Amino acid sequence: MQESLLKSCAAEFGTPLYVYDFDKISAQFEAFKNAFKARKSLICYALKANPNLSVIQHLSAQGAGADCVSIGEVRRALLSGVPKYKIIFSGVGKRDDEILEALQSDILFLNVESEAELLRIESIAQSIQKVARISVRVNPNIDAKTHPYISTGLHENKFGVDIESAKKLYIYAKKSQFLDPVGIHFHIGSQLTELSPIIQGAQKVAELAHSLLALKIELKFFDVGGGIGICYENEKTINLYDYAQGILGALKGLDVTIICEPGRFLVAESGVLLTKVLYEKYNEKKCFIIVDAAMNDLMRPTLYDAVHKVRVLDSKDLQNGACASESGVPDSIAQGANKSKADIVGAICESSDFLAKGVEMPPLAHGDLLCFANAGAYGFSMAHSYNTRPRAAEVGVQNGKAFLIREREKFEDLIAPELKFLSPQDLNKNTEGK
């Protein structure tokens, strides 16, 4: 996105602000779809990456399905125009009411994560006299070589069932009057940058699929999950052609529709977070740039020590910054060429509230505009209102034009669910004379 467009977005919609390039999202989706064009395939966008209705609708118009991990996400997908036969419901903790609504919505299938869940689905399906289409999530015990918090394919993780347990669940489902085992699924983690663990997982699960076929359990869908990473800092990324060919090679002899669940790959690089400088300060040898965004707006640095590269988009006065050595800061802070290493932090009352650490920045002044890259995935979707901080607005950009896709949250939005429980007398006391 052009810097001039980002500056105008900040001026029109304020900061903090998320901005998404819809043309970039289209290009990423087409690249993924084309990698599998030689085989029957369904690309289901993982809504957890970015659940904005306009983003989902945009991808649905390109032909995407939806991978959902709550009934709320299922509702978002349906509301955004994703056909019900392209919607998958995954996740380890489905409530009875969520299972019931998913079955009534007649979505493609539910991914089963345990024996207990399979039995609940069967019971609920029986109560409404409906056959539940299911897939079992297999945990292949593969090390995805990613951050431990986003690893999902090891036995120590809470996701899925081991191969032998999965086989028993399929045999049970085959015999059940109210279960229809139509698919098989695995997903070993997120932000994956090595191809070999994915191929190993596909091979292991394909072997299971072949053994099920011998038992007359004929699967229609082979779901390889998502997780393909992007380059945040200096990671080497997976080539899509190699990815597709590796999976196709693992599935030789299986006549199935391949399902992929990309999220980050489709939207991360499309998005940026814009924020303005409030002040600069230093403590002895430490320089801080305090901005109007915080960890409630972008959690990934706090949660994963993730790196989002930052650049200055607009600076009113590069010579007037408290981090410049000529402004009284110790020489040990200055790094030459009027640059210094600084932590970029927000207003949250936690020491873990930072957006970047030890980054080289020029001297900055109040109102200067900063841009954090690759914020289109797990940015706004993980945002929250800690410290009673309303969440940022979201803007889409397409063909060089910007448009609002989510209004900035207001204080009134935050207190609305609580306000009716205050007594009118107390409210009147605090509003007298206002």
C-alpha positions as CSV (number, residue, x, y, z in Angstrom):
1,M,0.0,0.0,0.0
2,Q,1.2,3.5,-0.8
3,E,2.4,5.5,2.1
4,S,0.3,8.5,1.0
5,L,-2.8,6.3,1.2
6,L,-1.9,5.1,4.7
7,K,-1.3,8.6,5.8
8,S,-4.7,9.7,4.5
9,C,-6.3,6.7,6.3
10,A,-4.8,7.8,9.6
11,A,-5.9,11.3,9.0
12,E,-9.5,10.3,8.1
13,F,-10.1,7.4,10.5
14,G,-7.7,8.2,13.4
15,T,-5.3,5.9,15.2
16,P,-4.7,3.2,16.3
17,L,-5.9,1.8,13.0
18,Y,-5.8,-1.5,11.1
19,V,-5.6,-1.2,7.3
20,Y,-6.0,-4.2,5.0
21,D,-5.1,-4.5,1.3
22,F,-7.9,-6.5,-0.3
23,D,-6.1,-6.8,-3.6
24,K,-3.2,-8.5,-1.7
25,I,-5.7,-10.9,-0.1
26,S,-7.1,-11.8,-3.5
27,A,-3.6,-12.5,-4.9
28,Q,-2.7,-14.7,-2.0
29,F,-5.9,-16.7,-2.3
30,E,-5.4,-17.2,-6.1
31,A,-1.8,-18.4,-5.5
32,F,-3.1,-21.0,-3.0
33,K,-5.9,-22.1,-5.2
34,N,-3.7,-22.5,-8.3
35,A,-1.2,-24.6,-6.4
36,F,-3.9,-27.3,-6.1
37,K,-5.7,-26.7,-9.5
38,A,-4.8,-30.2,-10.7
39,R,-6.9,-31.9,-8.0
40,K,-10.3,-31.6,-6.4
41,S,-9.7,-29.0,-3.6
42,L,-11.5,-26.7,-1.2
43,I,-9.6,-23.7,0.3
44,C,-11.3,-22.9,3.7
45,Y,-10.2,-19.6,5.1
46,A,-9.4,-19.9,8.9
47,L,-11.5,-17.2,10.3
48,K,-9.6,-17.0,13.5
49,A,-6.8,-15.1,11.7
50,N,-9.1,-12.2,10.9
51,P,-12.9,-12.6,11.3
52,N,-14.0,-9.2,9.9
53,L,-17.2,-9.8,7.9
54,S,-15.9,-7.7,5.0
55,V,-12.7,-9.8,4.8
56,I,-14.7,-13.1,4.9
57,Q,-17.1,-11.8,2.3
58,H,-14.3,-10.8,0.0
59,L,-12.7,-14.3,0.2
60,S,-16.0,-16.0,-0.2
61,A,-16.5,-14.1,-3.4
62,Q,-13.2,-15.6,-4.6
63,G,-14.6,-19.1,-3.9
64,A,-13.2,-19.7,-0.4
65,G,-14.9,-21.8,2.3
66,A,-14.5,-21.3,6.0
67,D,-12.7,-23.1,8.8
68,C,-14.5,-22.1,12.1
69,V,-13.6,-22.8,15.7
70,S,-16.7,-21.5,17.4
71,I,-20.4,-21.2,16.5
72,G,-19.9,-17.5,16.4
73,E,-17.4,-18.0,13.5
74,V,-19.9,-20.3,11.8
75,R,-22.5,-17.5,12.0
76,R,-20.0,-15.0,10.7
77,A,-19.3,-17.3,7.7
78,L,-22.9,-17.8,6.9
79,L,-23.7,-14.1,7.3
80,S,-20.8,-13.2,5.0
81,G,-22.2,-15.4,2.2
82,V,-20.0,-18.6,2.6
83,P,-22.1,-21.5,1.4
84,K,-23.0,-23.9,4.2
85,Y,-21.5,-26.8,2.2
86,K,-18.1,-25.1,2.4
87,I,-18.1,-24.5,6.2
88,I,-16.1,-26.7,8.7
89,F,-16.5,-26.5,12.5
90,S,-13.3,-27.4,14.4
91,G,-12.1,-27.0,17.9
92,V,-11.7,-29.0,21.1
93,G,-14.4,-27.5,23.3
94,K,-17.7,-27.5,21.4
95,R,-20.7,-26.9,23.7
96,D,-24.0,-28.9,23.2
97,D,-25.8,-25.8,21.9
98,E,-22.9,-25.1,19.4
99,I,-23.1,-28.7,18.1
100,L,-26.9,-28.5,17.8
101,E,-26.8,-25.2,15.8
102,A,-24.0,-26.5,13.5
103,L,-26.1,-29.7,12.8
104,Q,-29.2,-27.6,12.2
105,S,-27.2,-25.2,9.9
106,D,-26.3,-28.3,7.8
107,I,-22.6,-27.3,7.4
108,L,-20.1,-29.6,5.6
109,F,-18.9,-31.4,8.7
110,L,-17.7,-31.2,12.3
111,N,-14.1,-32.0,13.1
112,V,-14.1,-34.3,16.1
113,E,-11.3,-33.9,18.7
114,S,-12.1,-36.7,21.2
115,E,-14.1,-39.8,21.8
116,A,-16.2,-37.9,24.3
117,E,-17.0,-35.3,21.7
118,L,-18.0,-37.9,19.2
119,L,-20.5,-39.4,21.6
120,R,-22.0,-36.0,22.4
121,I,-22.4,-35.3,18.6
122,E,-24.0,-38.7,18.1
123,S,-26.4,-38.1,21.0
124,I,-27.4,-34.6,19.8
125,A,-27.8,-35.8,16.2
126,Q,-30.1,-38.6,17.5
127,S,-32.2,-36.1,19.5
128,I,-33.1,-34.2,16.3
129,Q,-33.1,-37.3,14.1
130,K,-30.3,-36.1,11.9
131,V,-27.2,-37.7,10.6
132,A,-24.1,-35.8,11.6
133,R,-21.3,-35.6,9.0
134,I,-18.0,-35.8,10.9
135,S,-14.2,-35.9,10.4
136,V,-11.7,-37.0,13.0
137,R,-8.8,-34.8,13.8
138,V,-5.7,-37.0,13.9
139,N,-2.7,-36.0,16.0
140,P,0.2,-37.5,14.1
141,N,2.8,-36.7,16.8
142,I,4.9,-34.6,14.5
143,D,7.1,-31.7,15.7
144,A,6.1,-28.7,13.6
145,K,9.3,-26.8,14.7
146,T,7.3,-23.7,15.6
147,H,6.6,-21.7,18.7
148,P,5.4,-24.1,21.5
149,Y,2.2,-22.0,22.0
150,I,1.1,-22.6,18.4
151,S,2.3,-26.2,18.0
152,T,-0.7,-28.6,17.8
153,G,0.5,-31.9,16.4
154,L,2.3,-33.4,19.3
155,H,0.8,-35.8,21.9
156,E,1.5,-33.2,24.6
157,N,-0.9,-30.8,22.8
158,K,-4.6,-30.8,23.5
159,F,-5.7,-31.2,19.9
160,G,-6.9,-34.3,18.1
161,V,-6.5,-38.0,18.9
162,D,-3.7,-40.5,18.2
163,I,-3.8,-42.7,15.1
164,E,-5.0,-45.9,16.9
165,S,-7.7,-44.0,18.8
166,A,-8.8,-42.3,15.5
167,K,-9.2,-45.7,13.9
168,K,-11.5,-46.9,16.7
169,L,-13.6,-43.7,16.4
170,Y,-14.0,-44.3,12.6
171,I,-15.1,-47.9,13.1
172,Y,-17.6,-46.7,15.8
173,A,-18.9,-43.9,13.5
174,K,-19.3,-46.3,10.6
175,K,-21.6,-48.5,12.7
176,S,-23.6,-45.6,14.1
177,Q,-27.0,-44.7,12.6
178,F,-26.5,-41.0,13.3
179,L,-22.8,-40.5,12.3
180,D,-21.4,-40.3,8.8
181,P,-17.5,-40.2,8.7
182,V,-16.9,-38.2,5.5
183,G,-13.4,-36.8,6.2
184,I,-10.1,-37.1,8.0
185,H,-8.1,-34.1,9.3
186,F,-4.7,-33.1,10.8
187,H,-3.1,-29.7,11.6
188,I,0.3,-29.7,13.3
189,G,0.7,-26.0,14.0
190,S,0.8,-22.4,12.9
191,Q,3.5,-20.2,11.4
192,L,5.2,-23.3,9.8
193,T,8.3,-22.5,7.8
194,E,9.5,-26.1,7.2
195,L,7.8,-28.3,4.7
196,S,9.0,-31.7,5.8
197,P,6.9,-32.0,9.0
198,I,3.8,-31.2,7.0
199,I,4.6,-33.9,4.5
200,Q,5.4,-36.4,7.3
201,G,2.0,-35.7,8.8
202,A,0.2,-36.1,5.5
203,Q,1.9,-39.4,4.9
204,K,1.0,-40.8,8.3
205,V,-2.6,-39.7,8.0
206,A,-2.8,-41.0,4.4
207,E,-1.7,-44.4,5.7
208,L,-4.6,-44.4,8.2
209,A,-7.0,-43.3,5.4
210,H,-5.9,-46.3,3.3
211,S,-6.5,-48.7,6.2
212,L,-9.9,-47.2,6.7
213,L,-10.7,-47.7,3.0
214,A,-9.9,-51.4,3.5
215,L,-12.6,-51.4,6.2
216,K,-15.1,-50.0,3.7
217,I,-14.9,-46.5,5.4
218,E,-14.9,-44.4,2.3
219,L,-13.7,-40.9,3.1
220,K,-14.6,-38.0,0.7
221,F,-12.3,-35.3,2.2
222,F,-8.7,-35.2,3.3
223,D,-8.1,-32.0,5.4
224,V,-4.4,-31.0,5.7
225,G,-5.1,-28.0,7.9
226,G,-3.3,-24.8,7.5
227,G,-0.4,-23.1,9.2
228,I,1.9,-22.0,6.3
229,G,4.0,-19.2,7.7
230,I,5.1,-15.9,6.4
231,C,8.2,-13.8,6.7
232,Y,7.9,-11.5,9.7
233,E,11.6,-11.0,10.2
234,N,14.0,-13.3,8.3
235,E,12.2,-16.6,8.1
236,K,12.5,-18.7,5.0
237,T,9.0,-19.5,3.8
238,I,7.4,-22.6,2.2
239,N,7.1,-22.7,-1.6
240,L,3.4,-23.3,-2.5
241,Y,4.2,-25.5,-5.5
242,D,6.4,-27.7,-3.3
243,Y,3.8,-27.7,-0.6
244,A,1.0,-28.9,-3.0
245,Q,3.2,-31.4,-4.7
246,G,4.3,-32.9,-1.4
247,I,0.8,-33.3,-0.2
248,L,-0.4,-34.7,-3.5
249,G,2.5,-37.2,-3.4
250,A,1.5,-38.4,0.1
251,L,-2.1,-38.9,-1.1
252,K,-1.4,-41.2,-4.0
253,G,-4.2,-43.7,-4.5
254,L,-6.8,-41.7,-2.5
255,D,-9.7,-40.3,-4.4
256,V,-10.5,-37.4,-2.1
257,T,-11.1,-33.7,-2.1
258,I,-8.2,-32.0,-0.5
259,I,-9.1,-29.3,2.0
260,C,-6.7,-26.6,3.1
261,E,-7.2,-24.1,5.9
262,P,-4.9,-21.2,5.4
263,G,-5.4,-18.1,7.5
264,R,-2.2,-16.2,8.2
265,F,-0.9,-16.9,4.7
266,L,-4.0,-15.2,3.1
267,V,-4.3,-12.1,5.3
268,A,-1.2,-11.4,7.4
269,E,0.9,-9.5,4.8
270,S,-2.2,-7.5,3.7
271,G,-2.5,-5.7,6.9
272,V,-0.7,-3.0,8.9
273,L,-1.3,-1.3,12.2
274,L,-1.0,2.5,12.2
275,T,-0.2,4.3,15.5
276,K,0.9,7.8,16.5
277,V,3.7,8.8,18.8
278,L,2.6,10.4,22.1
279,Y,5.9,11.0,23.7
280,E,9.5,9.9,24.0
281,K,11.2,9.2,27.3
282,Y,14.4,7.7,28.6
283,N,15.5,6.0,31.9
284,E,19.3,6.1,32.2
285,K,20.3,4.0,29.2
286,K,16.9,3.0,28.0
287,C,14.8,4.9,25.4
288,F,11.1,4.5,25.1
289,I,8.7,5.6,22.3
290,I,5.2,5.7,23.8
291,V,2.4,5.4,21.2
292,D,-1.4,5.4,21.2
293,A,-1.5,1.6,20.3
294,A,-0.8,-1.0,23.0
295,M,-0.8,-4.7,23.6
296,N,-4.6,-4.7,23.7
297,D,-4.4,-3.7,20.0
298,L,-1.6,-6.1,19.0
299,M,-1.0,-9.0,21.3
300,R,1.5,-11.0,19.3
301,P,4.7,-9.3,20.5
302,T,3.6,-9.8,24.2
303,L,2.3,-13.3,23.7
304,Y,4.9,-14.8,21.4
305,D,7.8,-12.3,21.4
306,A,6.7,-11.8,17.8
307,V,8.4,-9.3,15.6
308,H,6.4,-6.8,13.4
309,K,8.8,-4.6,11.5
310,V,8.1,-0.9,12.1
311,R,8.7,2.1,9.9
312,V,8.1,5.9,10.2
313,L,5.4,7.0,7.8
314,D,5.2,10.6,8.7
315,S,7.4,12.7,11.0
316,K,6.7,16.3,11.8
317,D,10.2,17.1,13.2
318,L,13.0,14.5,13.0
319,Q,15.2,16.9,14.9
320,N,13.1,17.2,18.1
321,G,13.1,13.8,19.8
322,A,14.1,13.1,23.4
323,C,16.1,10.1,22.2
324,A,18.5,12.3,20.2
325,S,21.9,12.7,22.0
326,E,21.9,16.5,21.4
327,S,18.6,16.7,23.3
328,G,20.2,15.6,26.6
329,V,20.1,11.8,26.3
330,P,23.3,10.0,27.2
331,D,25.6,9.3,24.3
332,S,25.4,5.6,25.0
333,I,21.8,5.6,23.7
334,A,22.6,7.4,20.4
335,Q,23.5,5.1,17.5
336,G,24.8,7.5,15.0
337,A,22.9,9.2,12.1
338,N,20.4,10.5,14.7
339,K,19.1,7.0,15.3
340,S,18.8,5.2,18.6
341,K,17.6,1.9,19.9
342,A,14.3,2.1,21.6
343,D,11.4,0.1,22.9
344,I,8.0,1.0,21.4
345,V,5.4,0.7,24.1
346,G,1.8,1.5,24.9
347,A,-0.3,2.8,27.8
348,I,-1.3,-0.5,29.3
349,C,-0.3,-0.9,33.0
350,E,1.8,-4.1,32.4
351,S,5.5,-4.4,31.8
352,S,4.7,-6.8,29.0
353,D,3.0,-4.0,27.0
354,F,5.3,-3.5,24.1
355,L,5.0,-3.5,20.3
356,A,8.7,-3.7,19.5
357,K,11.9,-3.9,21.5
358,G,15.4,-2.6,20.7
359,V,14.5,-1.2,17.3
360,E,16.5,1.5,15.7
361,M,14.4,4.6,15.3
362,P,15.1,8.3,14.4
363,P,14.2,11.0,16.8
364,L,10.4,11.3,16.9
365,A,7.9,13.9,18.0
366,H,4.3,14.0,19.2
367,G,2.0,13.0,16.4
368,D,4.5,11.2,14.2
369,L,3.0,8.2,12.4
370,L,4.4,4.7,12.7
371,C,3.4,1.6,10.7
372,F,3.7,-2.0,11.9
373,A,3.8,-4.5,9.1
374,N,2.2,-8.0,8.6
375,A,-0.6,-7.2,11.1
376,G,-3.5,-8.6,9.0
377,A,-3.6,-11.9,10.9
378,Y,-4.0,-12.4,14.7
379,G,-3.9,-8.6,15.1
380,F,-7.4,-7.3,15.5
381,S,-8.7,-10.8,16.1
382,M,-6.8,-11.0,19.3
383,A,-7.5,-7.4,20.4
384,H,-9.3,-6.8,23.7
385,S,-10.4,-3.9,25.9
386,Y,-8.1,-4.3,28.9
387,N,-7.7,-1.1,30.9
388,T,-11.0,0.0,29.3
389,R,-9.3,0.8,26.0
390,P,-11.8,0.6,23.1
391,R,-10.6,-1.5,20.1
392,A,-9.3,0.2,17.0
393,A,-11.2,0.8,13.7
394,E,-10.5,-1.4,10.6
395,V,-10.2,-0.1,7.1
396,G,-10.1,-2.0,3.8
397,V,-8.3,-0.8,0.7
398,Q,-9.1,-1.9,-2.8
399,N,-8.1,-0.4,-6.2
400,G,-6.5,2.5,-4.3
401,K,-9.6,3.4,-2.4
402,A,-10.1,3.2,1.4
403,F,-13.3,2.2,3.1
404,L,-14.3,1.7,6.7
405,I,-15.1,-2.0,7.6
406,R,-15.4,-1.7,11.3
407,E,-16.1,1.5,13.4
408,R,-13.8,2.4,16.2
409,E,-15.2,1.0,19.5
410,K,-16.5,3.7,21.9
411,F,-16.6,3.8,25.7
412,E,-20.4,3.5,25.5
413,D,-20.0,0.2,23.6
414,L,-17.8,-1.2,26.4
415,I,-20.1,-0.3,29.2
416,A,-23.4,-1.1,27.5
417,P,-23.7,-4.7,28.8
418,E,-23.1,-3.4,32.4
419,L,-24.9,-0.1,32.5
420,K,-28.4,-1.5,33.0
421,F,-27.4,-3.1,36.3
422,L,-26.6,0.3,37.9
423,S,-29.3,1.8,39.9
424,P,-30.9,5.0,38.4
425,Q,-30.1,6.8,41.7
426,D,-26.4,6.2,41.4
427,L,-26.4,7.2,37.7
428,N,-28.3,10.4,38.5
429,K,-25.8,11.4,41.2
430,N,-22.9,11.2,38.8
431,T,-24.6,12.9,36.0
432,E,-26.0,15.9,37.9
433,G,-25.1,19.2,36.3
434,K,-23.6,17.5,33.2
